[in-house]
Amino acid sequence: MKILIAGLGSIGRRHIQNLLKLGVNDIIIYRHSGIHDQEFNFPIFDNLNNALKEKPDAVFITNPTALHIPVAIEAAKYGAHLFIEKPISHNLDNIDELLNIIKEKNIITFVAYQYRFHPALQKIKEFIDKGMLGKIIFGRVEVGQYLPDWHPEEDYRKAYSAKEDMGGGAILTLIHEIDYLTWILGEPESVSAVAGHFSNLELDVEDLAEISIKYKGNILGQCHIDYIQKAPTRWLKIIGDKGEIYWDYFENKVKFFNGKVWSIIYEQDNFDKNEMFLSEVKYFLECLDGKQKTIVNIESDLTVFKLALASKKSAKENKTINL
């Protein structure tokens, strides 16, 4: 199996390492900057068409957000299956064209939400689906980390996450929280948000967002996202009429309150976050082999992607957006 990695940033490098762990070593790289280094001993192309002429079975689209769809369209024309990093884009431009090509050529697509593979969140989803919380009423997620600390060796001001024209901003960059909250709570009906540039970080995108989402079944969800917290945070709380669940990513514990006492229903020490990335790549390869079906393809991801875009629109226009 031949894999083309389109984009050699930190996530592209991580996927290469994980592909090698899984026994895939027929790898080629497209790097649009044309900067070649010696980190990997694989062919590197600075022209996408030349890379695609090598006939890769699948393309991992790991370049900046605003460049995802153009690369995906060209790869799909060649019949390559698509592993695309979240978010799939920064707007809806040309997505219908991509979907038409995918349908015509029967292409497998996979959107990389690695938190779907976190064992704690899988446990929570299973717990809720079994009815252990009863009727779900409310869910809240929070994620925050100081943007300059993400990749200390890089200038955060030059990163795509800090630049509007590259598809950055806290809402799209940290769309994982919107995804797994929606995965747990169901279909969104409307959204209202307050978001903007509140800190002294040098960027032209929102660095803080508070998003309220009304889900079907009279369920309320809230999502806090920011680039500003010096002490990183990531947690989830779900409240039902039979109890509540709380998960803290850094403690890596899931606690359940049954109305009387708290109990721990999941706990794992020394969790290696790369296990999520490794699991999603393994799953994608199994999809290519016909052993699995994609859990999030580009078409199904449009619910979450449009929800994120509507959140940005709501904040800009100061109104509730119906979905």
C-alpha positions in Angstrom: 0.0 0.0 0.0 1.4 3.4 -1.0 0.5 6.5 1.1 1.0 10.1 0.1 1.4 12.5 3.0 0.3 16.0 1.8 1.8 18.4 4.4 4.8 17.8 6.6 3.9 19.7 9.8 3.7 18.2 13.2 0.6 16.1 12.4 2.0 14.9 9.1 5.2 13.7 10.9 3.1 12.0 13.6 1.1 10.1 11.0 4.3 9.0 9.2 5.7 7.6 12.4 2.5 5.8 13.1 2.2 4.4 9.6 5.7 3.0 10.0 4.7 1.4 13.4 1.8 -0.3 11.5 4.1 -1.7 8.9 3.4 0.8 6.1 6.7 2.0 4.6 5.8 2.8 1.0 5.4 6.5 1.7 5.8 9.6 -0.4 5.5 13.2 0.6 4.1 16.3 -0.9 5.3 19.5 0.7 4.0 22.6 -1.0 6.7 24.9 0.5 9.4 22.9 -1.4 11.6 22.8 1.7 13.3 19.4 1.8 14.9 18.0 4.9 16.5 14.8 5.9 14.1 13.7 8.6 12.5 11.0 6.5 14.2 9.0 3.7 11.1 9.1 1.4 10.6 10.8 -2.0 9.5 14.4 -1.5 7.6 16.3 -4.1 6.9 20.1 -4.4 4.4 19.5 -7.1 1.1 17.8 -6.2 0.3 16.3 -9.6 3.8 14.8 -9.8 3.2 13.2 -6.5 -0.2 11.9 -7.5 1.3 10.4 -10.7 3.0 7.9 -8.3 -0.5 6.5 -7.9 -0.9 6.4 -4.1 -3.7 4.3 -2.7 -4.5 7.0 -0.2 -3.6 10.5 0.6 -3.3 11.9 4.1 -4.2 15.6 3.9 -2.3 17.2 6.7 -1.5 20.7 5.3 -3.1 24.0 6.6 -6.9 24.0 6.8 -7.5 26.4 4.0 -5.6 24.1 1.6 -7.4 20.8 2.4 -10.2 20.9 -0.2 -8.0 21.8 -3.2 -5.6 18.9 -2.4 -8.5 16.6 -1.7 -10.2 17.3 -5.1 -7.0 16.7 -7.0 -6.3 13.5 -5.1 -9.9 12.3 -5.5 -9.6 12.8 -9.3 -6.8 10.3 -9.3 -9.0 7.9 -7.4 -7.0 8.0 -4.1 -8.8 7.4 -0.8 -8.7 10.3 1.6 -7.7 10.7 5.2 -8.3 14.4 5.9 -7.4 16.2 9.1 -10.0 18.2 10.9 -11.5 20.6 10.1 -12.2 19.6 6.6 -11.9 23.2 5.5 -12.5 26.8 6.6 -15.6 27.4 4.5 -18.0 25.4 2.2 -16.4 26.4 -1.0 -16.0 23.4 -3.5 -17.1 20.8 -1.0 -20.0 19.8 -3.2 -17.5 19.3 -6.1 -15.4 17.0 -3.9 -18.5 15.0 -2.7 -19.5 14.4 -6.3 -16.0 13.1 -7.2 -16.0 10.9 -4.1 -19.4 9.4 -5.1 -18.4 8.9 -8.7 -15.2 7.2 -7.9 -16.4 5.3 -4.8 -13.7 6.8 -2.6 -13.3 6.0 1.1 -13.0 9.2 3.2 -12.1 9.5 6.8 -12.0 12.8 8.9 -9.4 12.6 11.6 -11.2 13.2 14.9 -8.8 11.2 17.1 -10.8 11.8 20.3 -13.4 9.4 18.9 -10.7 6.8 19.7 -10.0 8.0 23.3 -11.0 5.1 25.6 -12.5 7.4 28.2 -14.8 9.0 25.7 -15.7 5.6 24.2 -16.6 4.5 27.7 -18.8 7.6 28.3 -20.6 7.1 25.0 -21.2 3.4 25.8 -22.4 4.3 29.3 -24.9 6.9 28.0 -26.1 4.7 25.2 -27.0 2.1 27.7 -29.3 4.6 29.5 -27.2 4.8 32.7 -27.8 8.6 32.9 -31.4 8.4 32.0 -32.7 11.3 29.9 -29.8 13.6 29.0 -30.4 17.2 29.8 -27.2 19.1 29.6 -23.6 18.7 28.5 -20.6 21.0 28.7 -17.0 20.7 27.4 -14.1 23.0 28.0 -10.7 23.1 26.3 -8.0 25.8 26.6 -4.3 26.1 26.2 -2.0 29.1 25.6 -1.3 29.1 21.9 2.4 30.0 22.1 2.9 26.8 24.2 1.5 24.5 21.6 4.7 24.3 19.6 7.3 26.3 21.6 9.9 25.8 18.9 7.7 27.6 16.3 6.5 31.2 16.1 2.8 30.9 16.9 2.1 34.0 14.8 3.1 32.2 11.6 1.0 29.1 12.4 -2.2 28.4 10.5 -4.1 28.3 13.8 -3.4 32.1 14.2 -4.2 33.2 10.7 -7.7 33.8 9.2 -6.6 33.3 5.6 -5.2 29.8 6.5 -8.4 28.7 8.2 -7.3 29.3 11.8 -9.1 30.4 14.9 -10.0 28.7 18.1 -13.4 27.3 16.9 -12.1 25.5 13.9 -8.7 24.5 15.3 -10.3 23.1 18.4 -13.3 21.6 16.7 -12.7 18.3 18.5 -14.8 19.4 21.4 -17.7 20.4 19.2 -17.4 17.0 17.5 -17.4 14.7 20.5 -20.0 16.8 22.3 -22.3 16.3 19.3 -21.3 12.6 19.0 -22.6 12.2 22.5 -25.6 14.5 22.6 -27.1 14.0 19.1 -28.3 16.2 16.3 -28.0 20.0 16.7 -30.9 22.3 16.0 -29.6 25.8 16.7 -26.5 27.5 18.0 -25.6 30.9 19.6 -22.1 32.0 20.4 -19.9 34.8 21.7 -16.4 34.7 20.3 -13.6 37.1 19.4 -10.1 38.2 20.0 -9.9 39.1 23.7 -6.2 38.6 24.6 -3.0 40.3 23.6 -1.9 37.4 21.4 -0.9 38.6 18.0 -3.4 37.0 15.7 -6.3 37.9 13.5 -8.8 35.2 14.6 -10.9 34.5 17.6 -8.9 33.3 20.7 -12.0 32.7 22.9 -15.4 31.3 22.3 -18.5 30.4 24.3 -20.9 28.3 22.3 -24.4 27.2 23.3 -26.0 24.5 21.2 -29.6 23.3 21.3 -29.9 19.6 20.4 -32.9 17.5 19.4 -34.7 16.0 22.4 -34.6 19.3 24.4 -30.9 18.9 25.3 -28.6 21.9 25.9 -24.9 21.7 25.1 -22.2 24.3 25.9 -18.7 24.5 24.6 -15.9 26.7 25.9 -12.8 27.0 23.6 -9.8 29.2 24.1 -6.1 29.9 23.1 -5.4 31.8 26.4 -5.2 29.5 29.4 -1.6 29.1 30.7 -2.7 26.0 32.6 -4.1 23.6 29.9 -7.6 22.3 30.5 -9.8 19.7 28.8 -12.9 18.3 30.4 -16.4 17.1 29.8 -19.6 17.0 32.0 -22.9 15.3 31.0 -26.0 15.6 33.2 -29.0 13.3 33.0 -32.0 12.8 35.2 -30.4 9.7 36.8 -27.0 11.2 37.4 -24.0 12.8 35.8 -20.6 12.0 34.3 -17.4 14.0 34.6 -14.1 13.4 32.6 -10.9 15.2 33.0 -8.4 14.6 30.2 -5.3 15.3 32.3 -6.5 13.1 35.2 -7.8 10.6 32.7 -10.6 9.5 35.0 -14.3 9.2 34.3 -16.5 9.7 37.4 -20.2 8.8 37.7 -22.6 10.4 40.2 -25.7 8.3 40.7 -27.5 10.9 42.9 -25.9 9.8 46.1 -22.2 9.0 45.6 -19.4 9.4 43.1 -17.7 6.3 41.6 -14.9 5.9 39.1 -16.0 4.0 36.0 -12.8 4.5 34.0 -9.2 5.2 35.0 -5.9 4.9 33.2 -2.5 6.0 34.4 0.3 7.2 32.1 -2.0 7.5 29.1 -0.1 8.1 25.9 -2.0 10.4 23.6 -0.4 9.0 20.6 -2.5 5.9 21.1 -5.5 7.8 19.8 -3.6 8.8 16.6 -2.3 5.3 16.2 -5.8 3.8 16.6 -7.4 6.1 14.0 -4.7 5.4 11.4 -5.1 1.7 12.0 -8.8 2.0 11.7 -8.5 3.9 8.4 -6.2 1.2 7.0 -8.7 -1.4 8.0 -11.4 0.6 6.2 -9.2 0.4 3.1 -8.9 -3.4 3.5 -12.7 -3.7 3.9 -12.5 -4.7 7.5 -14.2 -1.6 8.9 -16.6 1.1 7.8 -15.7 4.8 8.2 -17.1 6.2 11.4 -16.7 9.8 10.2 -16.5 10.5 6.5 -16.5 13.9 4.8 -20.3 13.8 4.1 -21.3 12.9 7.7 -18.8 15.4 9.1 -20.7 18.2 7.5 -23.1 18.3 10.5 -20.2 19.2 12.9 -18.4 21.4 10.4 -21.5 23.4 9.6 -22.2 23.7 13.3 -18.7 25.2 13.8 -19.2 27.6 10.9 -22.6 28.6 12.3 -21.0 29.3 15.7 -18.6 31.7 14.0 -21.5 33.4 12.1 -23.6 33.6 15.3 -20.7 35.4 17.1 -20.2 37.8 14.2 -23.8 38.6 13.7 -24.9 38.4 17.3 -27.8 36.1 16.7 -29.0 32.5 17.1 -28.5 30.4 13.9 -30.9 27.7 13.1 -29.4 24.6 11.6 
